[in-house]
Amino acid sequence: MRCKAWVCLVAGVICAALPLAADATGKRGAAPKAVATGKIVFEKTFHDFGKALEGDKVSQTFLFKNEGKGPARIVKTKSSCGCTTAEIAFREYAPGESGRMDVTVDTKGKHGIMVKTIEVFLENADEDKIELTLTAELVPPPHPVVENRLLVTTDSRCKTCHLDSGVGQKGAYLYHRVCAQCHGSKGAGASARALNDPAWLASVGDAYLRDVTVHGLLDMYMPAYVDGVSPSLTEEQVKSLVDYIRSWGKQ
């Protein structure tokens, strides 16, 4: 009995002493030291280019700084479409270290109000992701003098802007792609008559607006957008244009 009691006593002493055993660094009971996180702060996350010419490439530099107590890593970026590219060093930024991101947007094939975004993905930072936004109002480049507007939907030099760009579009988007060059933004008028005149809109019916869009108006140099052109507007697209133009008379 004395031996058993002695063994139990020794075992208890050993077990009690185990938590005090030294770790690999020689420190008793030391917990792993937490790594401080960084904080990537951009000087701004939104940029408005204002008005820009359709087809141009526009660029903006976003400056940032790590304002955290620990290092932060920028690991990747993701743009809302292939026309928007970002150049930045994917690496770790020490506390207090600054950096830059150069963003370029190719506006070729785009019209009207443009909004693009860039997502910046982070590690060991107070945020996992930061989103940057860029916007611009795209305006057509100076238009050459056109001797005969009836040819804009058939002449290969004009079709890209005046017909092809409207494929798949409806309403306001369709109008500003194929009609605004002549009738102005929101129907305000340009080389052709203003369409947002309430008195004029009250004098014409939907059938008239539809027929002019489909067949054209030769004596007024209004080209057809269905008869004799390819790709022609669909019936649904024509109706969407009529509805959009008609909405100006209700304002």
N, C-alpha and C positions, 0 to 999 in steps of 0.2 A: 504494500500500500504506500509505504514511504517513497519508493521509486516512482510510482505512477504520479504521485502528487508533485514530486520534484520535476518530472518531465513536463507536466502541465504548466507548472510555474515558469519554467524556462521558455516554453512555447509562447506563453502569454507575453513575456518580456520581449521576445523577438518580434511578435506580431505588432505589439504596441510601438516598437521602434521603426517599423517599415516605412510609415509615412514621412519619417524624418530623413530617409536615405537621400543622399546627394544625387542631383541630376547630372547630365553630361557636362554642364558648365561648372559644376562644383558648388552651385547654389542650392540650398535646401528649400524644396517646395516652391520654387520660382515659377510663375505663370508666364506663358508666351507673351511677348510684348506686342501690343496692337500697333498696326501700321496706320499712321494718320492718312486721311483721305484728302484729295485735292479738290479744287473748285474752279472749273474753267468758266471764266466770265467774258463774254463778247461785248465789245463796246456798243454794238447794236446788233439786233437780230432781224431787222427789217430794213429793206432799202427800196426806194421808189426811184426808178430811172426817169420818171416823167414821160415825156413824149420821145419815142424812138422810131426810126424809119424801119418799116417792114423789110426783113431780109438782112438787117445789120447784125453784127455780133456785139453784144454789150457786156462789160465786165465790171466787177465790183470787188474790192478787197475788204474782208472782215477781219478786224484785229481782235485779239483775245489775250487774256493773261490768267495764269493759275494763281488765284487769290486764296487758295487753301493752305493748310499746314503740312500737307503731304504731297507726294508726286501724283500726277494724274496722267493717264494715257489716252490718246486719241487713236482709236483702232481702225475706224472705217467711216466712210460717208455714203449716203444713198440719196440720189436726186429723184425728183418727181418724174422726170423723163430724160431720154437720151440727149436732148438738146442742151441740157444744163450739166456742166462739168465743174468739179472743184479740185483745186490743187492745194495740198497741205501735207506736211510731214507727219506721217503716222508714227508717233513715238511717244516717249514719256516726257512730260514737262514738269520741271522741278518747281517748288514753291517760289513764287515771284517771277517766274520765267514767262516771257511773252512770245506770241507767235502770230501767224497770219494765214488766212485762207483766201485764195483768189478764185472767184466764181465767174464763169463765162456762160452766157446764154446765147444760143444761135436762134434768131427769130425767123429764119427762113420758113416760109409756109404758114406763118402765124399772123393773125389779124386781131384788131380790137384790143381789149384789155387782156393782158397776159399776167398770170400769177404762177411762179415756180418756187419750189421749196428744196432745201438741202437738209438732210438729217445727219447730225454729227454724233457718232456713237463713242461712249467713254467707258473707261475702266478705272477703278479705285478713285472715283469722284463722287461728289454729293448727288449728281444726277447721272442717269444712264444714257440720256440722249438730250440733245439740244437741236431745235429746229430753226433754220434761217429761212426767211421769205424774201423774194424779190418780185417786184411788179413793174409793169410799164404799160403805157398806152401807145400801141403801135399805130402809126399813121402811114399811108401809102407814100412812096417816094414821089417827087414831082412828076406829074403825068405829062407825057408828050402831047402836042396838039394832034387831035384826031379829026381828020377831014370828014369822015363818015362813021358816025356812031353805030350805024346798022351792022358794021362788020366786026364789032368787038366780040361777038359770040362765035364767030366763024374764022376770023383771021388768027392764025397760029400764034402770032406775036401778042395777041390780046386775050385769048381764051383762058390762059392760066389764071389770070386775075378775075376776069369777068364771067367765067362759067365753071371751069374745072374746080376752082377753090370751094364751090358750093356743094360739092358732092357729099351727101349724108347730113347736110345741115338743114335747119328749119328756123322759121321765125326770125327773131332779131339777129341771130348768128348768120343765117342765110342772107338777110338783107345787107348786112355790113360787109359781106364777102363779095356779093355780085351786083349790088344796086347802089351802095353808098358812093362809089367812085363818081357817079354822075348826079345822083339825087341828094348827096350830102349825108353827113352823119345825122341819124334820127330824122331823116326826111327834110333837113333844113334847106336843101337846094344847093346845086353847084353848077355844072355845065348844063344840067337839065332842071326842070321845074321842081319847086319845093312840093313835097307830098304831105307835109304836116299842116297845111293850111286848112283850118276847120271849115271855112266857107267852100273851098274846092271839094273837100271830102264829102260835105253835105250835098253837093251837086252831082256826085257820081255814085253808082251802086256797086255792090260786090261783083256783079256779073261783068261790069265794065272793067274793073281792076283785074279780074281774072283773064278776060279776053285780051287785054293789052299785054299782060305778062306772057300769055301763051302764044299769041299771034304777032305781037309787036304793033307798032304804029308808024307806018312808013313816012307819012307826011311830017311827023314830029321827030324822026330819026330815033325812034324807040325800037331796039332790036327784039326779035322773038326769043323767048327762052325755052320754047318747046318745039315749035315748027322749024324743021330743017337744021337743028343743031344737035350736037352730040358731045358730052352727055346732056340730055335734056332734063329739065326739072320734072319731077314726078307730080302727080295730081295733089298728093299730100303736101309737097313743098310749096306748090302754087297757093294752096289754101292757107298755109301758114304765113306766107307773105301778105296775102290779102288781109288776114286777121291782124297781123302786126301793123300794117299801114292804117287799117281802120281804127286801131286803138288810139292813134293820135287825135282823132276827132272826138274822143271821149274825155280827153284831159282838160 
